[in-house]
Amino acid sequence: MSIVLPGERVPAQHVNLKLGPGLLQSSNASSSRSIISTRAGTLNHSANGSKWWIESNSRRYVPAAQEAVVGVVVQKQGEGFRVDIGSAHSANLDGLAFEGATKRNKPNIKIGSLIYARVSLAHKDMEPELECFDAQTRKAEGFGELKGGFLIRCSLRMCRQLLDPNHFLLPLLGSLFPLEIAVGLNGRVWINSQDAKRIIAITQAIEAADPDAQGMDEHNITNLLEDLDRRWMLS
């Protein structure tokens, strides 16, 4: 990781290069494939170097194509919906952007419903667009309406850590509780478990591990969960 400033070029190169928040491909014809930063922060990339992004202390989510988000349906419009994803503008979700949806058979999504979706279009001069299926397979692949459960908000950095397979928290929680989880890179996490006590325990663990809050490590999170278990008999 390295620190970059706005306007600085970054060495992002890959056959299937995907740019995340804070990075933009230069439109200058003389410098094709030149990638520049649009914000100050730490430059990060995936293990294989195909995905690059900048992490900063930004509180507002800036949509980036192909990122998973958790949104709240705030309006029905025409053949689709408007969804609050925590960005500067609401996102558009077409009523046909669900697995198996047709003009005669559309999902019955109500205002206030939670949606787990993928950003299909993100441009600074346009409202973001969402889809609830994999663009290649047209299968849901876990996307769609989230029923029941509980929605929590955490830092954008915490969400990226939860999606890191090497991060300790989700494997630890999964070894203790049956749980369902949908992590949005927009600072929202949906969780569900057997009962309210376990949902509260999972919520407290995620909030305590958030690097923008207490930033507890694995040892302290384990102690926190053991203390909750003694008080609430979660096992």
C-alpha positions, 0 to 999 in steps of 0.5 A, spaced: 500 500 500 502 507 498 499 514 499 496 517 493 494 524 492 488 527 487 491 527 480 497 522 481 498 517 476 498 510 479 501 503 476 494 500 475 495 495 469 491 488 468 488 485 462 481 485 466 483 491 469 477 494 474 477 500 477 474 502 484 473 508 488 478 514 487 481 512 481 479 514 474 482 512 467 484 518 463 481 521 457 487 524 454 488 520 448 496 521 448 496 517 455 491 512 454 490 507 459 493 512 464 490 511 471 489 517 476 487 518 483 481 522 484 482 523 492 487 522 497 488 515 501 491 509 500 492 505 494 490 498 494 489 492 489 486 485 489 491 479 490 491 478 482 492 485 481 485 486 477 482 490 482 484 497 484 481 502 489 483 508 494 481 507 501 480 514 505 476 516 510 470 518 506 463 517 509 459 518 503 459 512 498 461 513 491 458 508 487 463 504 482 461 499 477 460 491 479 460 493 487 455 490 491 451 494 495 445 494 500 440 499 498 433 501 501 427 502 496 425 509 496 420 510 490 417 506 485 417 509 478 414 506 471 417 499 470 422 500 476 425 503 483 429 508 486 434 505 491 437 509 496 444 506 497 448 512 501 451 516 495 449 523 493 444 520 488 439 515 489 440 509 484 435 506 479 433 499 479 429 496 473 424 491 474 426 486 469 433 486 473 432 480 477 433 473 475 427 470 471 423 477 471 419 478 465 414 484 463 408 479 466 412 476 472 416 482 476 418 481 483 413 485 488 418 489 491 415 494 496 417 501 498 422 500 504 424 493 502 432 492 503 435 490 496 442 486 495 444 489 488 450 490 484 452 497 481 451 496 473 453 503 471 457 508 475 458 515 472 460 522 475 455 525 470 449 520 471 445 517 476 447 510 478 444 503 476 443 497 479 441 490 477 440 484 482 443 478 478 450 476 475 450 479 468 453 473 465 449 468 468 443 472 469 442 468 475 441 471 482 447 469 485 445 471 492 442 478 489 435 480 490 430 482 496 433 481 503 427 479 508 427 479 515 434 480 519 437 487 521 441 492 517 447 495 520 451 501 518 459 501 519 465 504 515 466 503 508 473 500 510 470 495 515 465 493 509 472 491 505 475 488 510 469 483 511 469 481 504 477 480 505 477 472 505 483 473 510 480 477 515 478 474 521 471 476 523 466 472 519 470 465 519 470 467 527 462 469 527 460 463 522 464 458 527 459 460 533 453 462 530 448 460 524 448 466 520 446 470 513 450 476 511 450 481 505 456 486 505 455 492 501 461 496 499 456 502 501 457 501 508 451 497 510 451 490 512 445 486 513 445 480 518 440 474 520 441 469 525 436 464 529 434 469 534 435 477 536 440 475 541 445 472 536 443 478 531 445 483 537 451 479 538 453 479 531 452 486 530 456 488 536 462 484 534 462 488 527 461 494 530 467 493 535 471 490 530 470 497 525 477 500 524 474 507 524 471 505 531 474 501 537 478 497 532 478 490 536 482 485 534 481 477 534 483 476 541 478 482 544 472 480 539 473 473 542 473 475 549 467 480 547 463 474 544 465 469 550 462 475 555 455 475 551 455 468 551 456 468 559 450 473 560 445 471 554 447 463 553 448 464 546 451 457 545 
